[in-house]
Amino acid sequence: MPTQVLDPTEQINAVMKKLLDGNVIDNQTKIWLDAEDTQNYFGYHQENQNFINEMIQVLINILGADRVGIYTSLNSWSKIVDYSWRGVTSQKLWYVKNDGKQNFYDFASFGGWTRPFIKEYSSEQNLCGLQLNKDFESGK
């Protein structure tokens, strides 16, 4: 989860170094920037837009654009960067709507995204003592 306490480029470089050095990711792995917890961001939309833009650009430079996405909800996105901000629309969207439905029928366009890539439809499911989220993917 990103934090406003550290420089965005340094954060991404440090995390990616650990993931690459530890052989945690391969050439297929996608990285999703979490824009969900408003406490990890600044109080002003413009600062958050710049912060997220910088993190996304660093990730794209390391991995390529097709392996970088945004994980957020309509509510979180609106609070963090403003509902209408389109700065990272070219990245895939993994949105959160814990309604228990494995489909995208509920999706309402925001941030310039007209369709999602993945939906988290159920969170904090207990499976053998592990807390898991359930997701639906379009396959496209």
N, C-alpha and C positions, 0 to 999 in steps of 0.2 A: 504494500500500500504506500503510495507516495506521501511525502511529508513536506510541508512548507519550510521546515527548519533547515533543510539541506538544499544545496544548489541542484536544480533538476538534472543537469548534464552529469554532474558527479554521482548523483543517486543512480541513474540508469547505468552509467559505466561501471560502478561498483557492483551492482546486482548482476549485470551481464557477465562481468569477469568471473564472479563466483559460479554462475550457472555454466559458463563455458569451461572454466578450469575444472569443475567437478563433473564434467560430461553429463550434466543433468538435461541438457537440451540437444536436439539433433537438427538436421537441416529441414525438418518438417514442423518443428515446434512453433506454435503461435504464442505471442506474448500479448496479454490483454492489460491495458492500463486501467486501473480501478479508479473511477471517478464517482464514488458513492458516499463516502463518509465526509461530510462537510467540515468536520473538525480538522481534517488533514490539509485543508486548502485555506487560501486567504479570504479576507472579508469582502473583496471587490471582484466583480466579474472579470474586468480587464486583466488584473494580475493573474487570475486563474487561467484565463485564456492563453496568456503568454507562457505560463508555467506548463500547461498541458501541451501546447504547441511545441515547446522546446523538448519535452520528454519524448513526444511522438517522433520528432525529427531525428533525435539521437537513436531511438530504436530502429527507425527506418534505415538510417545509415549503417547500422550494425547488421540487421536481419533482412532488410528489404520490405517494401510496403505491404506485400501480400501476407506477411507474417506478423503484422501488428494490428491490434484492434482496441476498441474501447468497451469497457464493462461499466454500465451505469443504468440508472432508471430515469424515467421522465422527470420525476420529482427531484432527484439528486442533481441531474444535469441542469435543470432550471435554477436551482439554488447556487450551484458552483459557477457556471459560466453563462447562464441565461438560456432560456428555452430556444431562442432563435439563432444562437451562435452556430455557424457552419464551418468553423475552422478546421475540423478534422473529419468532415463528412466522407472523405475518400477512404477512410478506414472502416473496417467491418464493425458492426455493433452487436454486442451481447447485452441484451437488456434484461432487467429484473422486473418481473410481475408475478408475484407468488400467488397465483390464482388456482393452482392445481390443474391447469389445462395445458395439454401438450399440443399447442397450436399457436399461430401468430394472429388469430382473428381479432384479438384485443389491441393489437399494436396501433398506436397513434403516432404519426410522424412528428419528430422533433429533431432539433439540431441539424436539419437538412437530410437526415436519414429517412428514406421512404420505405425501407424494409430492413428487418433485422437479419442477422446471421444465426444467432442463438438466443434462446429465451430461457432464463432461470424461472421455472414454474413452481418450484417447491424448495424451501430452504430448511436447513437444520433437521433433516430426516435422520433418525437413529438407525444404524445398521451395524449389528454386532459390536455395539459400543462406540462406533464412530459417528460423528456428525457430518452428514453429507447434504449437498444440494442436488436437486434433480433439474436437468436441463433438456431442452428440445432443440434440435438442430435441423435446419431445412435441407441440408445436404447439398446446397448450391454455393 
